[in-house]
């Protein structure tokens, strides 16, 4: 899979000879990157970009040469050095033959005309069965230049996960679009009326400081306790002492090697924000509630059971800065989220339970620990042992879930307006992986599904759509907490 010899390597994306010593250009593969190079932990990223115009191949080539090929990861290969003991894989510059990385498939014209959406889905599914050539840089663009129900054309970007995580690749995408103002921004500062307070006596000030200090100590102790409990559960799951029982959504043996079906649908960000304001929660809480509601609908429809089930979801917490300076690489942390598969007459109950779970996890440093521990275990025991441990962790959970924030305004990639962004992955031991990707005023729901285990995938997608609809309708019957509080604060500010 990996090349074994290290020689002086040509380094120029346009083919000009510029031979340098390999040692001048070598860069070690990061610990998490090495993990993704292990055979049983070989993951790939697939991201579909819906375009608002047909693909201009010449413009696409020129844009890639001017942007992506200037990034070291996109003009390097992974090389194992057998001559130096104790050294791991390295990124080594190589010559990039761009025609090998821009693929225009030969598809059935009749299928593209009659069933364009199905043709796109089938082609994306076929990518999960095709290996990548590790003798060249581990990325490629697949040009799908035919109209679908949502776009005039599509680009499918496939890359090995060792190149970087979703946040890194999304940041590079936005940078390639040449617009920095569209990067995710922090929430605007809240402006409120400040009222003058009468001076307090020294004794009351001391009491107030003591109360604040006591609350701070109690909060710190609570975080420490929750972190210890979460770490214990995490370690027990990785050690196979705790595992989800076999169930409808649980990946069967060998599921990581089976083809994946990639499906996506648009969700209204306005509807999600409306529920958020009514429930006085976060967007993440609403999205978690929608997952619980949708999986419950699908589960009870397929099994006919009436009881309650609990499953664990492995949530990927990608580190992303609040500014535009995003560190490249795989900056990942994970946490275990309990999901409840049950029926509720009130759809808002799913959001309420998600709020409680999320609030509990916020008072824990579990994701920080998992990110740090993965690097430490790898340094001590090596990549193979770490890969086995991480594989067991994923195998003993039911679902992988991730949520990423994208640009808030439309961007264009090399002159092609982007209408939607739909990222996903394959190679993981899960029958169902869920991604949420926000972009402009929509949230793309992306499912990677093992159809052999979860048939009727279109029905599962509709369960997500219907669940959000029911939650939105239920929220319409409740007072908007945020608006009421804002009016109350405004009245107090005028007095």
DRENZAVEX-436285 format. One record per residue (C-alpha): residue number from 1; residue in three letters; x, y, z. Coordinates in steps of 0.2 Angstrom, whole numbers. Example, Ala and Ser with C-alpha at 12.3 -4.5 7.8 and 13.67 -1.06 7.14 Angstrom:
n; res; u; v; w
1; ALA; 62; -22; 39
2; SER; 68; -5; 36
This chain:
n; res; u; v; w
1; UNK; 0; 0; 0
2; UNK; 14; 12; 4
3; UNK; 30; 15; -6
4; UNK; 46; 9; 3
5; UNK; 60; 18; -5
6; UNK; 65; 36; -3
7; UNK; 75; 45; -17
8; UNK; 77; 62; -23
9; UNK; 60; 67; -29
10; UNK; 54; 79; -42
11; UNK; 43; 93; -34
12; UNK; 34; 103; -46
13; UNK; 15; 103; -50
14; UNK; 17; 108; -68
15; UNK; 30; 95; -72
16; UNK; 46; 106; -72
17; UNK; 61; 97; -65
18; UNK; 66; 104; -48
19; UNK; 75; 90; -39
20; UNK; 78; 92; -21
21; UNK; 85; 81; -8
22; UNK; 70; 71; 0
23; UNK; 76; 75; 18
24; UNK; 74; 94; 14
25; UNK; 55; 92; 10
26; UNK; 50; 77; 21
27; UNK; 37; 80; 34
28; UNK; 32; 67; 47
29; UNK; 14; 61; 46
30; UNK; 4; 67; 61
31; UNK; 0; 53; 74
32; UNK; -19; 54; 70
33; UNK; -14; 53; 51
34; UNK; -3; 38; 54
35; UNK; -19; 30; 63
36; UNK; -29; 32; 47
37; UNK; -15; 23; 37
38; UNK; -17; 7; 46
39; UNK; -27; -6; 36
40; UNK; -41; -8; 48
41; UNK; -43; 10; 51
42; UNK; -42; 16; 33
43; UNK; -55; 30; 31
44; UNK; -59; 41; 16
45; UNK; -69; 57; 14
46; UNK; -81; 60; 0
47; UNK; -88; 77; -2
48; UNK; -101; 82; -15
49; UNK; -102; 100; -21
50; UNK; -118; 105; -30
51; UNK; -114; 118; -43
52; UNK; -125; 131; -51
53; UNK; -116; 130; -68
54; UNK; -109; 116; -79
55; UNK; -91; 112; -76
56; UNK; -78; 121; -85
57; UNK; -64; 109; -86
58; UNK; -51; 121; -91
59; UNK; -56; 133; -77
60; UNK; -56; 119; -65
61; UNK; -38; 113; -70
62; UNK; -32; 131; -69
63; UNK; -40; 134; -52
64; UNK; -33; 118; -44
65; UNK; -15; 122; -51
66; UNK; -16; 139; -43
67; UNK; -23; 134; -26
68; UNK; -23; 116; -21
69; UNK; -7; 111; -29
70; UNK; 2; 124; -19
71; UNK; -3; 115; -3
72; UNK; 10; 102; 3
73; UNK; -2; 88; 6
74; UNK; -9; 89; -11
75; UNK; 8; 87; -20
76; UNK; 15; 74; -8
77; UNK; 14; 55; -6
78; UNK; 16; 44; 10
79; UNK; 33; 35; 10
80; UNK; 39; 23; 23
81; UNK; 58; 24; 26
82; UNK; 65; 7; 30
83; UNK; 83; 14; 30
84; UNK; 81; 24; 46
85; UNK; 75; 14; 62
86; UNK; 62; 22; 72
87; UNK; 55; 34; 59
88; UNK; 37; 33; 54
89; UNK; 29; 37; 37
90; UNK; 32; 54; 30
91; UNK; 25; 66; 17
92; UNK; 37; 68; 3
93; UNK; 34; 79; -12
94; UNK; 31; 72; -29
95; UNK; 26; 77; -47
96; UNK; 8; 78; -49
97; UNK; 0; 72; -65
98; UNK; -16; 82; -64
99; UNK; -25; 71; -77
100; UNK; -24; 57; -64
101; UNK; -34; 67; -51
102; UNK; -48; 75; -62
103; UNK; -59; 60; -67
104; UNK; -73; 62; -80
105; UNK; -83; 46; -79
106; UNK; -91; 38; -94
107; UNK; -109; 36; -88
108; UNK; -125; 30; -97
109; UNK; -133; 45; -105
110; UNK; -150; 38; -104
111; UNK; -148; 36; -85
112; UNK; -142; 54; -83
113; UNK; -157; 60; -93
114; UNK; -171; 49; -85
115; UNK; -164; 47; -67
116; UNK; -151; 60; -64
117; UNK; -152; 59; -45
118; UNK; -151; 40; -44
119; UNK; -136; 41; -56
120; UNK; -127; 53; -45
121; UNK; -131; 42; -30
122; UNK; -126; 26; -38
123; UNK; -109; 34; -44
124; UNK; -105; 40; -26
125; UNK; -109; 23; -19
126; UNK; -97; 15; -32
127; UNK; -83; 26; -25
128; UNK; -84; 17; -8
129; UNK; -79; 1; -17
130; UNK; -64; 8; -27
131; UNK; -46; 9; -19
132; UNK; -35; 24; -21
133; UNK; -18; 23; -28
134; UNK; -5; 26; -14
135; UNK; 9; 29; -26
136; UNK; 2; 47; -30
137; UNK; -6; 60; -19
138; UNK; -22; 54; -10
139; UNK; -35; 65; -18
140; UNK; -46; 67; -33
141; UNK; -60; 76; -41
142; UNK; -74; 67; -50
143; UNK; -83; 78; -63
144; UNK; -102; 74; -64
145; UNK; -107; 86; -77
146; UNK; -126; 83; -79
147; UNK; -140; 92; -71
148; UNK; -150; 85; -56
149; UNK; -165; 91; -46
150; UNK; -153; 102; -35
151; UNK; -139; 108; -46
152; UNK; -133; 110; -64
153; UNK; -118; 99; -61
154; UNK; -108; 91; -47
155; UNK; -91; 88; -41
156; UNK; -86; 74; -30
157; UNK; -71; 76; -20
158; UNK; -63; 61; -13
159; UNK; -48; 61; -1
160; UNK; -39; 49; 11
161; UNK; -43; 55; 29
162; UNK; -24; 56; 33
163; UNK; -24; 72; 22
164; UNK; -34; 81; 36
165; UNK; -51; 82; 44
166; UNK; -67; 90; 38
167; UNK; -63; 107; 46
168; UNK; -46; 108; 37
169; UNK; -53; 103; 20
170; UNK; -68; 114; 21
171; UNK; -57; 129; 26
172; UNK; -46; 125; 11
173; UNK; -61; 125; 0
174; UNK; -67; 142; 6
175; UNK; -49; 148; 4
176; UNK; -49; 142; -14
177; UNK; -65; 151; -17
178; UNK; -55; 167; -14
179; UNK; -67; 175; -1
180; UNK; -63; 177; 17
181; UNK; -78; 186; 22
182; UNK; -89; 170; 21
183; UNK; -80; 160; 34
184; UNK; -91; 156; 49
185; UNK; -91; 170; 61
186; UNK; -94; 171; 80
187; UNK; -110; 176; 86
188; UNK; -113; 195; 87
189; UNK; -110; 204; 104
190; UNK; -126; 207; 113
191; UNK; -130; 225; 117
192; UNK; -140; 228; 133
193; UNK; -145; 242; 144
194; UNK; -133; 245; 159
195; UNK; -141; 252; 175
196; UNK; -131; 261; 188
197; UNK; -130; 251; 204
198; UNK; -129; 259; 221
199; UNK; -112; 256; 230
200; UNK; -112; 240; 241
201; UNK; -105; 239; 259
202; UNK; -88; 230; 261
203; UNK; -97; 216; 270
204; UNK; -110; 213; 256
205; UNK; -95; 213; 243
206; UNK; -86; 200; 253
207; UNK; -101; 189; 254
208; UNK; -104; 191; 235
209; UNK; -86; 186; 232
210; UNK; -87; 171; 243
211; UNK; -103; 165; 234
212; UNK; -95; 167; 217
213; UNK; -79; 158; 223
214; UNK; -90; 144; 230
215; UNK; -100; 142; 214
216; UNK; -84; 141; 204
217; UNK; -77; 128; 215
218; UNK; -93; 117; 214
219; UNK; -93; 119; 195
220; UNK; -75; 114; 194
221; UNK; -78; 99; 205
222; UNK; -93; 94; 194
223; UNK; -83; 95; 178
224; UNK; -69; 84; 186
225; UNK; -82; 71; 192
226; UNK; -91; 71; 175
227; UNK; -75; 70; 166
228; UNK; -69; 55; 177
229; UNK; -86; 46; 174
230; UNK; -85; 49; 155
231; UNK; -67; 44; 153
232; UNK; -71; 28; 163
233; UNK; -86; 24; 151
234; UNK; -75; 28; 136
235; UNK; -61; 17; 141
236; UNK; -73; 3; 145
237; UNK; -81; 4; 128
238; UNK; -64; 4; 119
239; UNK; -59; -11; 130
240; UNK; -75; -20; 124
241; UNK; -81; -21; 142
242; UNK; -96; -9; 137
243; UNK; -104; -11; 120
244; UNK; -121; -8; 112
245; UNK; -131; -24; 110
246; UNK; -135; -30; 92
247; UNK; -149; -19; 85
248; UNK; -156; -13; 69
249; UNK; -143; 1; 67
250; UNK; -128; -8; 74
251; UNK; -115; -12; 61
252; UNK; -113; -30; 57
253; UNK; -96; -39; 56
254; UNK; -86; -33; 40
255; UNK; -98; -18; 38
256; UNK; -83; -6; 35
257; UNK; -79; -16; 19
258; UNK; -96; -16; 11
259; UNK; -102; -2; -1
260; UNK; -110; 13; 7
261; UNK; -125; 23; 0
262; UNK; -123; 42; 1
263; UNK; -139; 51; 2
264; UNK; -142; 69; 6
265; UNK; -157; 81; 9
266; UNK; -159; 99; 13
267; UNK; -166; 105; 30
268; UNK; -172; 123; 33
269; UNK; -160; 132; 45
270; UNK; -174; 144; 48
271; UNK; -185; 130; 55
272; UNK; -170; 124; 66
273; UNK; -167; 141; 73
274; UNK; -186; 144; 76
275; UNK; -186; 128; 87
276; UNK; -170; 134; 95
277; UNK; -178; 150; 100
278; UNK; -193; 142; 107
279; UNK; -184; 129; 117
280; UNK; -170; 141; 122
281; UNK; -157; 129; 117
282; UNK; -143; 127; 104
283; UNK; -144; 122; 85
284; UNK; -134; 106; 90
285; UNK; -148; 102; 103
286; UNK; -161; 103; 89
287; UNK; -151; 92; 77
288; UNK; -148; 79; 90
289; UNK; -167; 79; 94
290; UNK; -171; 77; 76
291; UNK; -159; 62; 75
292; UNK; -167; 54; 90
293; UNK; -185; 57; 83
294; UNK; -180; 50; 65
295; UNK; -171; 35; 71
296; UNK; -186; 31; 83
297; UNK; -199; 32; 68
298; UNK; -188; 21; 57
299; UNK; -184; 8; 71
300; UNK; -202; 6; 77
301; UNK; -209; 5; 59
302; UNK; -196; -8; 54
303; UNK; -197; -19; 70
304; UNK; -214; -17; 76
305; UNK; -208; -16; 94
306; UNK; -215; -5; 107
307; UNK; -202; -4; 120
308; UNK; -188; 8; 123
309; UNK; -170; 6; 118
310; UNK; -154; 15; 122
311; UNK; -139; 16; 110
312; UNK; -123; 26; 110
313; UNK; -118; 38; 97
314; UNK; -99; 42; 94
315; UNK; -100; 61; 91
316; UNK; -85; 68; 81
317; UNK; -80; 85; 89
318; UNK; -69; 93; 76
319; UNK; -58; 107; 83
320; UNK; -62; 123; 74
321; UNK; -56; 140; 79
322; UNK; -67; 155; 80
323; UNK; -56; 164; 68
324; UNK; -50; 161; 50
325; UNK; -34; 153; 56
326; UNK; -38; 134; 56
327; UNK; -23; 122; 60
328; UNK; -21; 109; 46
329; UNK; -22; 91; 50
330; UNK; -33; 79; 60
331; UNK; -38; 89; 75
332; UNK; -51; 76; 82
333; UNK; -59; 72; 98
334; UNK; -74; 61; 102
335; UNK; -87; 59; 115
336; UNK; -101; 46; 118
337; UNK; -118; 52; 117
338; UNK; -133; 41; 123
339; UNK; -148; 41; 111
340; UNK; -165; 35; 117
341; UNK; -176; 25; 104
342; UNK; -193; 28; 110
343; UNK; -210; 35; 106
344; UNK; -216; 52; 112
345; UNK; -233; 60; 109
346; UNK; -225; 77; 110
347; UNK; -211; 79; 97
348; UNK; -203; 92; 108
349; UNK; -198; 78; 120
350; UNK; -185; 73; 109
351; UNK; -177; 90; 109
352; UNK; -179; 91; 128
353; UNK; -170; 75; 130
354; UNK; -156; 80; 118
355; UNK; -154; 96; 128
356; UNK; -151; 87; 144
357; UNK; -138; 75; 136
358; UNK; -129; 90; 128
359; UNK; -130; 100; 144
360; UNK; -122; 85; 154
361; UNK; -108; 83; 141
362; UNK; -104; 102; 141
363; UNK; -98; 99; 159
364; UNK; -85; 86; 154
365; UNK; -68; 87; 146
366; UNK; -71; 70; 137
367; UNK; -67; 76; 119
368; UNK; -51; 85; 125
369; UNK; -46; 69; 134
370; UNK; -49; 58; 119
371; UNK; -39; 69; 107
372; UNK; -24; 69; 119
373; UNK; -25; 51; 124
374; UNK; -25; 45; 106
375; UNK; -9; 54; 103
376; UNK; -1; 48; 119
377; UNK; -6; 30; 116
378; UNK; 1; 30; 99
379; UNK; 18; 37; 105
380; UNK; 19; 24; 118
381; UNK; 12; 8; 110
382; UNK; 13; 13; 91
383; UNK; 0; 15; 77
384; UNK; -6; -4; 76
385; UNK; -11; -5; 94
386; UNK; -19; 12; 94
387; UNK; -29; 7; 78
388; UNK; -35; -9; 86
389; UNK; -41; 1; 102
390; UNK; -49; 14; 91
391; UNK; -57; 1; 80
392; UNK; -65; -8; 95
393; UNK; -71; 9; 101
394; UNK; -80; 12; 85
395; UNK; -86; -6; 83
396; UNK; -94; -5; 101
397; UNK; -105; 10; 97
398; UNK; -119; 11; 85
399; UNK; -119; 27; 75
400; UNK; -105; 40; 71
401; UNK; -112; 58; 71
402; UNK; -104; 75; 65
403; UNK; -109; 93; 63
404; UNK; -99; 106; 54
405; UNK; -102; 124; 51
406; UNK; -99; 131; 33
407; UNK; -99; 148; 25
408; UNK; -114; 159; 28
409; UNK; -114; 166; 11
410; UNK; -113; 158; -6
411; UNK; -95; 154; -13
412; UNK; -89; 150; -30
413; UNK; -76; 137; -33
414; UNK; -65; 142; -48
415; UNK; -80; 151; -56
416; UNK; -93; 138; -52
417; UNK; -106; 144; -39
418; UNK; -108; 131; -25
419; UNK; -126; 127; -21
420; UNK; -123; 114; -8
421; UNK; -110; 105; 2
422; UNK; -113; 87; 7
423; UNK; -98; 78; 16
424; UNK; -97; 61; 22
425; UNK; -85; 46; 25
426; UNK; -83; 28; 22
427; UNK; -72; 14; 29
428; UNK; -79; 15; 47
429; UNK; -87; 0; 56
430; UNK; -104; 8; 56
431; UNK; -120; 4; 46
432; UNK; -126; 22; 48
433; UNK; -116; 38; 49
434; UNK; -124; 55; 50
435; UNK; -117; 72; 45
436; UNK; -124; 89; 46
437; UNK; -117; 103; 36
438; UNK; -123; 121; 36
439; UNK; -121; 132; 21
440; UNK; -130; 149; 18
441; UNK; -147; 146; 25
442; UNK; -148; 127; 24
443; UNK; -142; 112; 33
444; UNK; -137; 97; 23
445; UNK; -141; 81; 31
446; UNK; -130; 68; 24
447; UNK; -131; 49; 27
448; UNK; -119; 35; 24
449; UNK; -129; 19; 24
450; UNK; -125; 1; 22
451; UNK; -140; -4; 12
452; UNK; -138; -22; 15
453; UNK; -142; -19; 33
454; UNK; -154; -4; 32
455; UNK; -165; -6; 17
456; UNK; -177; 7; 11
457; UNK; -165; 21; 14
458; UNK; -176; 34; 6
459; UNK; -189; 30; 20
460; UNK; -175; 34; 33
461; UNK; -172; 51; 24
462; UNK; -190; 55; 25
463; UNK; -191; 51; 43
464; UNK; -178; 65; 46
465; UNK; -188; 77; 36
466; UNK; -204; 73; 44
467; UNK; -197; 73; 61
468; UNK; -191; 91; 59
469; UNK; -208; 96; 52
470; UNK; -217; 89; 67
471; UNK; -205; 97; 79
472; UNK; -207; 113; 70
473; UNK; -226; 112; 71
474; UNK; -225; 108; 89
475; UNK; -214; 122; 93
476; UNK; -227; 134; 84
477; UNK; -239; 131; 98
478; UNK; -227; 136; 112
479; UNK; -222; 154; 116
480; UNK; -206; 160; 110
481; UNK; -195; 161; 125
482; UNK; -182; 172; 118
483; UNK; -193; 185; 111
484; UNK; -202; 186; 128
485; UNK; -186; 188; 138
486; UNK; -180; 201; 126
487; UNK; -196; 211; 128
488; UNK; -195; 209; 147
489; UNK; -177; 215; 147
490; UNK; -181; 230; 136
491; UNK; -195; 235; 148
492; UNK; -183; 234; 162
493; UNK; -170; 244; 153
494; UNK; -183; 259; 150
495; UNK; -187; 260; 169
